[in-house]
Amino acid sequence: MENSAVYQKQYKIEISDVDFNRQLKLSKLFSLFQDVASEAAERFGKGISTLASDYGVSWVLAKVRVEIIRYPNWNESILIETWPHKAKTLEFDRDFLVYDNDGNVIIKAISTWIIIDINTRRIKRTDSINILYPEVTREKAIDKEYEKLKSYNNPEMAYKKMIGYSDIDFNGHLNNSKYIDFITDCFTLESHRTYALKAIEVNFINEALPNETLVLNRDLSRFAQNIIYIEGNNENDGKIIFKALLEIAKR
């Protein structure tokens, strides 16, 4: 391990983690990222429970980009490595690499996190929790900036989803991994048999709460370039809840 700010954890891909291809589900990958990020923050005394009790705030994922070289398979063991970058005024950047048993990088990810006040739901400055990481000299896992996500044409509705108990996390809102389930459910099983998701970028813009209904819209106008845009809107007020850009490839 390069230094104490770099954290690693091994996982075995279980049968409950995979899809019909016996490969790791993308939503499960997001859950693993959340797990390892939480443990990494815990090592510096800024875990979920401490932030809630001592500062009245909570971690929230704001942006993420994931690039997949290949998906891990059922029964495969993987190593996830994560490290932070210097905090900005309102954002914490954290990167991830996923290795297979031979030490090959098979997945890369960059992410941006914020902290919100548990009561007011407003964003707080990063210096309000006084987190100090040892200096990390590593380059970013993905050497590019986030895209400015927007539709290219008029998106069409894929389906609607009411948010229920099983979708909610410890913050009382829709968990980031559930967004990924909702996104991948915009496509038929046959589509998933034909195409694999090679990269995804998501902007989490507004909270989605229990009993609210999300309208999932997709823009296929750049499908020939293997790019799909997906947007989730609150059915009641039309607010954009998230934006996502997908890059696909034939299997």
Secondary structure, 3 states (H helix, E strand, C coil): CCCCCCEEEEEECCHHHECCCCEECHHHHHHHHHHHHHHHHHCCCCCHHHHHHHHCEEEEEEEEEEEECCCCECCCEEEEEEEECCCCCCCEEEEEEEECCCCCEEEEEEEEEEEEECCCCCEECHHHCCCCCCCCCCCCCCCCCCCCCCCCCCCEEEEEEECCHHHECCCCCECHHHHHHHHHCCCCHHHHHHEEEEEEEEEECCCCCCCCEEEEEEECCCHHHCEEEEEEEECCCCCEEEEEEEEEEEC
